[in-house]
């Protein structure tokens, strides 16, 4: 709402917003994946710090999904999160 009026974004604006949220979620998922790799390594120098960072990124991801849900609804937010996870899995497959 802006000055008490509901905003009705265009399809292009909704797509741009969705793309930005998807990119942010992908960045967070990639960060979590990298830290999980660090934790699974035979030697992890500062395990407590890495675990704390994983938790921070997970909370940030939850907040990003909730923010999207506030604007577009729970179902759309779940679809966006699923899309981001699929994209991450595809990028992992291409990297192999």
Buried (B, 14 or more C-beta within 10 A) or exposed (E): EEEEEEEEEEEEEBEEBBEEBBEBBBBBBBBBBBBEEBEEEEEBEEEEEBBEBBEBBBEBBEEBBEEBBEBBEEEBBEBBBEBBEEBBEEEEEEEE
